[in-house]
Amino acid sequence: MITDTILQHLHNALEKALITDIPAGDPTRAGAVKIGALQGEPDVDEARISVEIYANDPDRPGEWEDEIIEFEIPRTAYWARRFAVSLRCLLVDTGEPLNEASRIASTLKARIEVTLLLLDWTGVVSGSERAIGVLEGQIYSLTAQSGGPGEYDWSGKFLFEVQTRNTYR
């Protein structure tokens, strides 16, 4: 299925942008990038910054589903395959002041957005369906602070659509 292929492609790109390419000890380095929910693996202490990748949006069932956006005769369909990325920054235990916590969240938001915008989709194929790229103008992102003084946790959500082309035989 193209959805699984896209999820793996996204995982590899986000893991590189948020972990592999970031030096150990950098406060903006993520501890985990995972397809689906973390469910305690790894532990919060290891993954104080974590990213989860989903097909559709588990927080909005029935509202962010894949759909055909164009159909060509004889048998070609263009799909908007929809995905969500959730960001969690648990900064309570490390006690960053508000300005540093805000900088960490903003840096991570920018890295995720740039990764989604610049990701190369060449070779992302499953069966007769191939990914073309993120639909222009179809990335929605939000980060929000939670917690009070001295407890500056942040969360983020990124919704986007990947256009695919499938020729049915």
Phi, psi and chi 1 to 4 in degrees:
 res  aa     phi    psi   chi1   chi2   chi3   chi4
   1 MET       -  138.4  -66.8  -73.7  -57.7      -
   2 ILE   -62.8  -32.4 -167.9   69.8      -      -
   3 THR   -59.7  -45.6  -61.9      -      -      -
   4 ASP   -65.4  -37.4  -65.2  -31.4      -      -
   5 THR   -65.5  -42.1  -54.8      -      -      -
   6 ILE   -65.6  -44.2  -69.5  170.8      -      -
   7 LEU   -57.7  -43.9  -76.3  168.4      -      -
   8 GLN   -66.0  -39.6 -169.6   59.6   56.3      -
   9 HIS   -62.9  -44.0 -170.5   62.6      -      -
  10 LEU   -62.8  -44.7  -70.4  166.4      -      -
  11 HIS   -57.2  -49.1  173.5  -90.3      -      -
  12 ASN   -60.2  -43.2  -64.8  -15.4      -      -
  13 ALA   -68.5  -43.8      -      -      -      -
  14 LEU   -70.0  -36.9  -71.7  169.4      -      -
  15 GLU   -62.4  -40.7 -171.2  171.7   66.4      -
  16 LYS   -65.4  -46.6 -177.1  177.4 -174.8  -41.8
  17 ALA   -71.1  -28.7      -      -      -      -
  18 LEU  -107.0  -17.2  -58.9  173.3      -      -
  19 ILE  -127.1  -65.4  -61.5  174.4      -      -
  20 THR   -57.6  -44.0  -52.5      -      -      -
  21 ASP   -84.1   -1.2  -72.1   -7.7      -      -
  22 ILE  -106.6  128.8  -51.7  -58.0      -      -
  23 PRO   -62.1  144.8  -12.5   21.0      -      -
  24 ALA   -58.3  141.0      -      -      -      -
  25 GLY    92.3  -15.4      -      -      -      -
  26 ASP   -70.4  126.6 -175.7  -41.5      -      -
  27 PRO   -66.2  -11.8   21.9  -29.9      -      -
  28 THR   -96.3    4.8   64.8      -      -      -
  29 ARG   -78.3  126.5 -171.8  174.2 -163.0 -116.4
  30 ALA   -71.7  154.1      -      -      -      -
  31 GLY   -96.8  -20.8      -      -      -      -
  32 ALA  -157.8  140.4      -      -      -      -
  33 VAL  -129.3  122.5  174.2      -      -      -
  34 LYS  -139.8  143.2 -175.6  173.6 -179.7 -166.5
  35 ILE   -79.4  120.8  -63.5  171.2      -      -
  36 GLY    88.4 -173.0      -      -      -      -
  37 ALA   -74.5  146.3      -      -      -      -
  38 LEU   -64.1  -43.6  -76.2 -179.6      -      -
  39 GLN    50.7   44.7  -61.9 -179.6  -14.6      -
  40 GLY    79.3    2.3      -      -      -      -
  41 GLU  -122.7  109.2  -55.6 -117.6  -11.0      -
  42 PRO   -79.5  173.9   29.2  -32.8      -      -
  43 ASP   -61.9  152.5 -175.3   79.1      -      -
  44 VAL   -57.0  -34.5  173.2      -      -      -
  45 ASP   -63.4  -34.4  -68.4  -25.5      -      -
  46 GLU   -81.1  -31.0  -66.5  175.8   44.3      -
  47 ALA  -116.6   53.7      -      -      -      -
  48 ARG   -61.4  -27.0   89.2 -173.1  175.3  102.1
  49 ILE  -117.7  120.4  -63.3  171.9      -      -
  50 SER  -136.6  154.8   61.4      -      -      -
  51 VAL  -131.8  133.6  171.0      -      -      -
  52 GLU  -119.0  138.8  -60.1  169.7  -19.9      -
  53 ILE  -117.4  132.6  -51.3  164.2      -      -
  54 TYR  -133.0  146.3  -62.4   95.2      -      -
  55 ALA   -77.2  134.5      -      -      -      -
  56 ASN    62.4 -151.5  -51.1  114.0      -      -
  57 ASP  -136.0  109.8 -178.5   -1.1      -      -
  58 PRO   -63.7  -18.9   23.2  -31.2      -      -
  59 ASP   -82.4  -13.1  -62.6  -30.6      -      -
  60 ARG  -136.1   61.5  -63.1  175.6   11.7 -177.0
  61 PRO   -58.9  137.4   14.8  -20.8      -      -
  62 GLY    83.9   -2.7      -      -      -      -
  63 GLU  -116.0  -15.3  -65.3  179.3   30.6      -
  64 TRP  -136.8   61.1 -167.8 -113.8      -      -
  65 GLU  -103.8  158.7  -61.9  170.3  -20.1      -
  66 ASP   -64.1  150.5  -60.6  -11.2      -      -
  67 GLU  -153.9  151.8   69.2  175.9  -38.0      -
  68 ILE   -74.4  128.8  -68.5  177.1      -      -
  69 ILE  -105.5  -15.4   53.6  175.5      -      -
  70 GLU  -161.2  143.1 -175.5  178.5  -20.2      -
  71 PHE  -129.8  129.0 -169.1   81.0      -      -
  72 GLU  -112.5  142.3  -67.0  179.5   -5.9      -
  73 ILE   -80.5  134.6  -63.0  173.5      -      -
  74 PRO   -90.7  -40.1   29.5  -30.5      -      -
  75 ARG  -150.4   51.8  -66.2  179.8  -68.4  -95.9
  76 THR  -121.6  128.7  -60.1      -      -      -
  77 ALA  -119.9  137.9      -      -      -      -
  78 TYR  -105.2  126.2  -69.4   87.5      -      -
  79 TRP  -109.8  149.2  -74.9   84.7      -      -
  80 ALA  -102.6  102.4      -      -      -      -
  81 ARG   -88.9  123.0  -58.5  -69.8 -174.9 -173.7
  82 ARG  -104.2  142.1  -65.7 -173.7  170.2  133.8
  83 PHE  -139.7  160.9  -61.9   87.9      -      -
  84 ALA  -135.0  143.3      -      -      -      -
  85 VAL  -122.9  128.8  171.2      -      -      -
  86 SER  -109.9  135.3  -66.4      -      -      -
  87 LEU  -114.4  136.0  168.0   66.9      -      -
  88 ARG  -133.1  125.6 -177.3  177.4   69.2  175.1
  89 CYS  -119.6  104.6  -56.5      -      -      -
  90 LEU   -97.1   92.6  -58.9  176.1      -      -
  91 LEU  -103.0    5.4  -52.8  176.9      -      -
  92 VAL   -59.0  -49.5  171.8      -      -      -
  93 ASP   -68.4  -27.6  -68.3  -19.0      -      -
  94 THR   -91.5  -12.8   49.6      -      -      -
  95 GLY    62.1   35.7      -      -      -      -
  96 GLU   -63.5  142.6  -75.2   87.3  -10.0      -
  97 PRO   -67.2  165.3   19.9  -26.5      -      -
  98 LEU   -53.6  -45.8  177.6   58.3      -      -
  99 ASN   -64.4  -36.2   63.4  -21.1      -      -
 100 GLU   -72.9  -40.8  178.7   62.6    7.7      -
 101 ALA   -61.6  -41.4      -      -      -      -
 102 SER   -64.3  -40.8  177.0      -      -      -
 103 ARG   -63.8  -41.4 -174.4 -168.1   71.3   77.1
 104 ILE   -61.7  -48.9  -70.6  169.0      -      -
 105 ALA   -62.6  -42.4      -      -      -      -
 106 SER   -65.4  -39.5  -65.1      -      -      -
 107 THR   -63.8  -44.8  -61.6      -      -      -
 108 LEU   -65.2  -41.8  -69.8  160.6      -      -
 109 LYS   -57.8  -47.1 -179.2  178.9 -169.9 -132.0
 110 ALA   -63.4  -41.8      -      -      -      -
 111 ARG   -62.4  -41.4  -77.8 -174.3 -168.4  145.1
 112 ILE   -66.5  -46.0  -68.0  168.8      -      -
 113 GLU   -61.0  -46.2  -70.2  168.2  -15.0      -
 114 VAL   -63.6  -41.3  167.8      -      -      -
 115 THR   -59.7  -45.6  -61.0      -      -      -
 116 LEU   -64.2  -41.2  -65.1  175.0      -      -
 117 LEU   -70.3  -36.3  -74.1  168.7      -      -
 118 LEU  -102.1    1.9  -60.5 -178.7      -      -
 119 LEU   -62.2  131.2 -169.6   54.6      -      -
 120 ASP   -83.9  123.6 -179.6    5.8      -      -
 121 TRP  -101.1    5.1  -64.9   92.2      -      -
 122 THR   -58.2  128.5  -54.5      -      -      -
 123 GLY    84.9    3.0      -      -      -      -
 124 VAL   -87.1   93.4 -179.9      -      -      -
 125 VAL  -136.5  144.0  177.8      -      -      -
 126 SER  -142.2  114.7  178.0      -      -      -
 127 GLY    62.1 -126.0      -      -      -      -
 128 SER   -97.0    7.0   61.1      -      -      -
 129 GLU  -108.1  133.5 -168.1  167.1    4.2      -
 130 ARG  -128.9  143.6   75.1  178.2   48.3 -110.2
 131 ALA   -77.7  138.2      -      -      -      -
 132 ILE  -101.4  -43.4  -62.3  168.9      -      -
 133 GLY   156.3  174.4      -      -      -      -
 134 VAL   -68.4  130.5  172.4      -      -      -
 135 LEU   -63.1  131.3  -77.6  166.1      -      -
 136 GLU   -59.3  131.8 -171.6  173.8  -42.1      -
 137 GLY    76.5   11.2      -      -      -      -
 138 GLN  -117.7   41.9  -62.3  -59.4  -46.2      -
 139 ILE  -119.8  125.1  -62.8  177.3      -      -
 140 TYR  -118.7  129.2  -52.2   94.9      -      -
 141 SER  -137.4  149.8   68.4      -      -      -
 142 LEU  -152.1  134.9  166.1   77.0      -      -
 143 THR  -124.9  147.2   52.9      -      -      -
 144 ALA  -144.0  142.9      -      -      -      -
 145 GLN   -83.9  144.3  176.6 -165.9  -16.9      -
 146 SER  -134.8  161.9   57.5      -      -      -
 147 GLY    87.5  167.8      -      -      -      -
 148 GLY  -113.4 -161.4      -      -      -      -
 149 PRO   -50.9  125.3  -25.9   33.9      -      -
 150 GLY    81.1   -2.3      -      -      -      -
 151 GLU  -130.4   66.7  -62.8 -177.3   -1.1      -
 152 TYR   -93.9   81.3  -58.8  114.6      -      -
 153 ASP   -88.6  156.3  -70.9  -15.2      -      -
 154 TRP  -136.1  151.1  -67.9   78.6      -      -
 155 SER  -133.2  158.5   60.9      -      -      -
 156 GLY  -148.5  155.3      -      -      -      -
 157 LYS  -141.4  135.8 -178.9   72.8  131.5  -39.8
 158 PHE  -129.9  121.3  -53.9   81.8      -      -
 159 LEU  -113.7  135.8  -59.5  173.6      -      -
 160 PHE  -155.5  163.0   56.6   98.7      -      -
 161 GLU  -120.7  134.3  -59.0  175.5   -3.6      -
 162 VAL  -108.5  123.0  174.9      -      -      -
 163 GLN   -80.6  134.1 -176.6  176.9    2.9      -
 164 THR  -126.0  161.3   66.6      -      -      -
 165 ARG  -127.5  127.7  179.4  178.9 -174.1  -95.0
 166 ASN  -128.8  123.2 -164.6  -20.2      -      -
 167 THR  -103.0  114.9  -58.4      -      -      -
 168 TYR   -86.6  135.5  -61.0   94.3      -      -
 169 ARG  -110.7      -  -64.8 -168.5  165.2   97.2
